[in-house]
Amino acid sequence: MDKYLGSVLSSRYEILEIIGNGGMSVVYKARDLRLNRLVAIKILKDDAFADEELRLRFRTESEAVAQLNHPNIVNIFDVSSTDDMEYIVMELIDGITLHQYMKKRGTLPMKEVLFFVSQILKALDHAHNRNIVHRDIKPQNMMLLRDGTLKVTDFGIARITSKQKTLTNNAFGSVHYIAPEQARGEQTDGRTDIYSVGVILYEMLTGRLPFEGDSPLAIAIQHLNSTPVSPSEINPDIPKSFEGIVMKAMSVMPEQRYSNAMSMLADFEEFKANPNMTVRQEIMEDEPEFETKKIEKLTGLEGGEAADAVTAGNEEKMAKRRTKKKSRLFPGGVAAPVIAGIVTTVLLVGLAVTAVVWAFSSGGADNVTLPKLEGMTLAEAQAFLAADSRFANLNIVCESERNDTTVPKGQIIEMKPKMGTVVRDTSTVNVVVSLGPLTVLLNDVSGKTTIEGTNALKTYLASNGLYGLSYQNKYESSDTFAKDTIIRTEPEAGKEVKAGDIIYIVISSGPDIEEIPMPNLLGLDVEAAKSLLSDNKLTWEVIEQYSDLPVGTVIMQSVAKDTMIAQTSVVQITVSKGLEEDVEDDPQIGGTVQTTYVFKVEIPAHSAEYSVKIMQDGNEVYNSAHGPDAEEISAILVGMSGGASSVVVLVNDDIWSTETVQFR
């Protein structure tokens, strides 16, 4: 049995069951005793704990995820590192992996592809802006909630890019989704995750992976050296423009991919508006500052002029690479290199002419390269531009405002034209400013059934444009609200909520009822029996029967003594009416009257507890546990006056005695 099951960590987290088992850790379902909520806890395995490198990886995940707070990233509640264990406390997600969903559905429709991958890109943008690269993006690490929300999980091999050293020189990641530079063990950045997103896109659209092989090594080599079959060759319904987005994300060279998640998301939005869009080629250089300084020194150009020359130079480099790649397509020994040389020469000449024309037209004085304004407030952006003579004549205008879950209220979300665009120094820059997360006041669903109230809550929030919340049920006893009806929500009705929040729906489990042992009423006067039942918070129903016991004496009870019974339960007690001769004009059936007989039997002491059953004419009239002491057992038999019954007594299911009882 697992050593953690049933234990309580840090005097707070009660481990309930195993819900996941990975290579270096186990994930448990647990209850947070302090906040009375269910959580998931990832605990490092003992053999991994003994490995210093794996412990370091686990701590890196803890350090990484502790910085993240986004509706598309699993929430982290607590992190613990002690001398004998390491664990992370996370939100418990009720859903399936994206891998399971894709396996079940096969090829996904374009609408779902855009919906799911947009959420992944938003999560990655949040992580990359905090210098965290996931490095293991795959459908198995995405959880799909019932409302369609995707959450990225498992930052176990994430790298914090601000660190000077990586954890190891080995290439981590799942081989089907691994980026070429990661497979080579080289430095990784946000573009590494973009490649993996491209593979997921490919798989969603075609129903298959771009590369398959007999071994992980064979697959990794294909990522390094091969070009996958075009998605549209497998699925002709894929638009060429969207295929361009997929292949750009999966470019072998990082500088040819999307530079960040938001630029890829921008192409998603453009595709929605214009399915015939043209995917722009994106070119980046790893050391732009060094290249800019080199151009300044060689040409005398300064600032933005030198930077633009670097951009032109990068375009020439990329042209060389593209030409080299295309040259392989030409048959015939020497022909391909020769053609490649001619094309490269033409490009070099074109670049030189372009650089000369640009450098001497207006001296570059009226052209500026737009700086980054995202993340600033409108006032900060205006002050920033005014403080620099190059940008002082730029006009900044708030084009619109919109809600955003990741950008604080008042800050610029995006700018048009984009950062890095060369414009005239008198141009207008339109910006979109964040209104912060959309917030909605919760409606009151108390008193409704669980299903009715939850649906009403979701419908109300959706009608106000709010999605991406999590709903969790909590139970409380209540004397006011009926069982399975909603007592309240947390936050309460009238409080603000936003995307990513958790709404706890507090449901009534009914009154807080205790169970008690049933008292013995046999032989008591009916009023004394009622008083005893009332003292135990039990209610009663009285039935009268003839018997040879005094009038008002309890002769039977519907629940045997010492049986555990919930308070407020109804107990049926049978009370003697006396002998039938004492009552005139009783209804007669066949010349006889129903009556009772008190049957008694002595049971000697036993070595252990024993059970006693009394059968009347084959029907069980008594069944109870006793002992081990000797005891006289009494049972009330009901029959017709003048009649007889066969009575069998069984002790521990063995016949103890038999007797014929004659009714008076």
Secondary structure as the mmCIF struct_conf table of DSSP 4:
data_model
#
loop_
_struct_conf.conf_type_id
_struct_conf.id
_struct_conf.beg_label_comp_id
_struct_conf.beg_label_asym_id
_struct_conf.beg_label_seq_id
_struct_conf.end_label_comp_id
_struct_conf.end_label_asym_id
_struct_conf.end_label_seq_id
TURN_TY1_P TURN_TY1_P1 LYS A 3 GLY A 6
STRN STRN1 VAL A 8 LEU A 9
TURN_TY1_P TURN_TY1_P2 SER A 10 ARG A 12
STRN STRN2 TYR A 13 ASN A 21
BEND BEND1 GLY A 23 MET A 24
STRN STRN3 SER A 25 ASP A 32
TURN_TY1_P TURN_TY1_P3 LEU A 33 ASN A 36
STRN STRN4 ARG A 37 LEU A 44
HELX_RH_AL_P HELX_RH_AL_P1 ASP A 46 PHE A 49
TURN_TY1_P TURN_TY1_P4 ALA A 50 ALA A 50
HELX_RH_AL_P HELX_RH_AL_P2 GLU A 52 VAL A 65
TURN_TY1_P TURN_TY1_P5 ALA A 66 GLN A 67
TURN_TY1_P TURN_TY1_P6 PRO A 71 ASN A 72
STRN STRN5 ILE A 73 ILE A 73
STRN STRN6 ILE A 76 SER A 81
BEND BEND2 ASP A 83 ASP A 84
STRN STRN7 GLU A 86 GLU A 91
HELX_LH_PP_P HELX_LH_PP_P1 LEU A 92 ILE A 93
STRN STRN8 GLY A 95 THR A 97
HELX_RH_AL_P HELX_RH_AL_P3 LEU A 98 ARG A 105
BEND BEND3 THR A 107 THR A 107
HELX_LH_PP_P HELX_LH_PP_P2 LEU A 108 PRO A 109
HELX_RH_AL_P HELX_RH_AL_P4 MET A 110 HIS A 128
TURN_TY1_P TURN_TY1_P7 ASN A 129 ASN A 131
STRN STRN9 ILE A 132 VAL A 133
BEND BEND4 ARG A 135 ARG A 135
HELX_RH_3T_P HELX_RH_3T_P1 PRO A 139 ASN A 141
STRN STRN10 MET A 142 LEU A 145
TURN_TY1_P TURN_TY1_P8 ARG A 146 ASP A 147
BEND BEND5 GLY A 148 GLY A 148
STRN STRN11 LEU A 150 VAL A 152
TURN_TY1_P TURN_TY1_P9 GLY A 156 ILE A 157
STRN STRN12 ARG A 159 ILE A 160
TURN_TY1_P TURN_TY1_P10 THR A 161 SER A 162
BEND BEND6 LYS A 163 LYS A 165
BEND BEND7 LEU A 167 LEU A 167
BEND BEND8 ASN A 169 ASN A 170
BEND BEND9 GLY A 173 GLY A 173
HELX_RH_3T_P HELX_RH_3T_P2 VAL A 175 TYR A 177
HELX_RH_AL_P HELX_RH_AL_P5 PRO A 180 ALA A 183
TURN_TY1_P TURN_TY1_P11 ARG A 184 GLY A 185
HELX_RH_AL_P HELX_RH_AL_P6 GLY A 190 THR A 206
BEND BEND10 GLY A 207 ARG A 208
BEND BEND11 PRO A 210 PRO A 210
BEND BEND12 ASP A 214 SER A 215
HELX_RH_AL_P HELX_RH_AL_P7 PRO A 216 ASN A 225
HELX_LH_PP_P HELX_LH_PP_P3 PRO A 228 SER A 230
HELX_RH_AL_P HELX_RH_AL_P8 PRO A 231 ILE A 234
TURN_TY1_P TURN_TY1_P12 PRO A 236 ASP A 237
BEND BEND13 ILE A 238 ILE A 238
HELX_RH_AL_P HELX_RH_AL_P9 LYS A 240 ALA A 249
TURN_TY1_P TURN_TY1_P13 MET A 250 MET A 250
BEND BEND14 VAL A 252 MET A 253
HELX_RH_3T_P HELX_RH_3T_P3 PRO A 254 GLN A 256
BEND BEND15 ARG A 257 ARG A 257
BEND BEND16 SER A 259 ASN A 260
HELX_RH_AL_P HELX_RH_AL_P10 ALA A 261 ALA A 273
TURN_TY1_P TURN_TY1_P14 PRO A 275 ASN A 276
HELX_LH_PP_P HELX_LH_PP_P4 VAL A 279 GLN A 281
BEND BEND17 ASP A 286 ASP A 286
HELX_RH_AL_P HELX_RH_AL_P11 PRO A 288 THR A 299
HELX_RH_AL_P HELX_RH_AL_P12 GLY A 303 SER A 327
TURN_TY1_P TURN_TY1_P15 ARG A 328 LEU A 329
BEND BEND18 PHE A 330 PHE A 330
BEND BEND19 GLY A 332 GLY A 332
TURN_TY1_P TURN_TY1_P16 GLY A 333 VAL A 334
HELX_RH_AL_P HELX_RH_AL_P13 ALA A 335 PHE A 360
BEND BEND20 SER A 361 SER A 361
HELX_RH_3T_P HELX_RH_3T_P4 SER A 362 GLY A 364
TURN_TY1_P TURN_TY1_P17 ALA A 365 ASP A 366
STRN STRN13 ASN A 367 THR A 369
HELX_LH_PP_P HELX_LH_PP_P5 LEU A 370 LYS A 372
TURN_TY1_P TURN_TY1_P18 GLU A 374 GLY A 375
BEND BEND21 MET A 376 MET A 376
STRN STRN14 THR A 377 THR A 377
HELX_RH_AL_P HELX_RH_AL_P14 LEU A 378 ALA A 386
TURN_TY1_P TURN_TY1_P19 ALA A 387 ALA A 387
BEND BEND22 ASP A 388 ASP A 388
TURN_TY1_P TURN_TY1_P20 SER A 389 ASN A 393
STRN STRN15 ASN A 395 ARG A 402
BEND BEND23 THR A 405 VAL A 407
HELX_LH_PP_P HELX_LH_PP_P6 PRO A 408 PRO A 408
TURN_TY1_P TURN_TY1_P21 LYS A 409 GLY A 410
STRN STRN16 GLN A 411 GLN A 411
STRN STRN17 ILE A 412 LYS A 416
BEND BEND24 PRO A 417 PRO A 417
HELX_LH_PP_P HELX_LH_PP_P7 LYS A 418 LYS A 418
TURN_TY1_P TURN_TY1_P22 MET A 419 GLY A 420
STRN STRN18 VAL A 422 ARG A 424
TURN_TY1_P TURN_TY1_P23 ASP A 425 THR A 426
STRN STRN19 THR A 428 SER A 434
BEND BEND25 PRO A 437 PRO A 437
STRN STRN20 THR A 439 LEU A 441
HELX_LH_PP_P HELX_LH_PP_P8 LEU A 442 ASP A 444
TURN_TY1_P TURN_TY1_P24 SER A 446 GLY A 447
BEND BEND26 LYS A 448 LYS A 448
STRN STRN21 THR A 449 THR A 449
HELX_RH_AL_P HELX_RH_AL_P15 THR A 450 SER A 463
TURN_TY1_P TURN_TY1_P25 ASN A 464 GLY A 465
STRN STRN22 SER A 470 GLU A 476
BEND BEND27 ASP A 479 PHE A 481
HELX_LH_PP_P HELX_LH_PP_P9 ALA A 482 ALA A 482
TURN_TY1_P TURN_TY1_P26 LYS A 483 ASP A 484
STRN STRN23 THR A 485 THR A 485
STRN STRN24 ILE A 486 GLU A 490
BEND BEND28 PRO A 491 PRO A 491
HELX_LH_PP_P HELX_LH_PP_P10 GLU A 492 GLU A 492
TURN_TY1_P TURN_TY1_P27 ALA A 493 GLY A 494
BEND BEND29 LYS A 495 LYS A 495
STRN STRN25 GLU A 496 LYS A 498
TURN_TY1_P TURN_TY1_P28 ALA A 499 GLY A 500
STRN STRN26 ILE A 502 SER A 508
BEND BEND30 PRO A 511 PRO A 511
HELX_LH_PP_P HELX_LH_PP_P11 ILE A 513 GLU A 514
STRN STRN27 GLU A 515 PRO A 517
HELX_LH_PP_P HELX_LH_PP_P12 MET A 518 ASN A 520
TURN_TY1_P TURN_TY1_P29 LEU A 522 GLY A 523
BEND BEND31 LEU A 524 LEU A 524
STRN STRN28 ASP A 525 ASP A 525
HELX_RH_AL_P HELX_RH_AL_P16 VAL A 526 ASP A 535
TURN_TY1_P TURN_TY1_P30 ASN A 536 LYS A 537
STRN STRN29 THR A 539 GLN A 545
BEND BEND32 ASP A 548 LEU A 549
HELX_LH_PP_P HELX_LH_PP_P13 PRO A 550 PRO A 550
TURN_TY1_P TURN_TY1_P31 VAL A 551 GLY A 552
STRN STRN30 THR A 553 THR A 553
STRN STRN31 VAL A 554 GLN A 557
BEND BEND33 SER A 558 VAL A 559
TURN_TY1_P TURN_TY1_P32 LYS A 561 ASP A 562
STRN STRN32 MET A 564 ALA A 566
TURN_TY1_P TURN_TY1_P33 GLN A 567 THR A 568
STRN STRN33 VAL A 570 SER A 576
HELX_RH_3T_P HELX_RH_3T_P5 GLU A 580 ASP A 582
BEND BEND34 VAL A 583 VAL A 583
TURN_TY1_P TURN_TY1_P34 GLU A 584 ASP A 585
STRN STRN34 ILE A 589 ILE A 589
TURN_TY1_P TURN_TY1_P35 GLY A 590 GLY A 591
STRN STRN35 THR A 592 THR A 592
STRN STRN36 GLN A 594 ILE A 603
BEND BEND35 SER A 607 ALA A 608
STRN STRN37 TYR A 610 GLN A 616
TURN_TY1_P TURN_TY1_P36 ASP A 617 GLY A 618
STRN STRN38 ASN A 619 HIS A 626
BEND BEND36 PRO A 628 ASP A 629
STRN STRN39 GLU A 631 MET A 640
TURN_TY1_P TURN_TY1_P37 SER A 641 GLY A 642
STRN STRN40 ALA A 644 VAL A 651
TURN_TY1_P TURN_TY1_P38 ASN A 652 ASP A 653
STRN STRN41 ASP A 654 GLN A 662
#
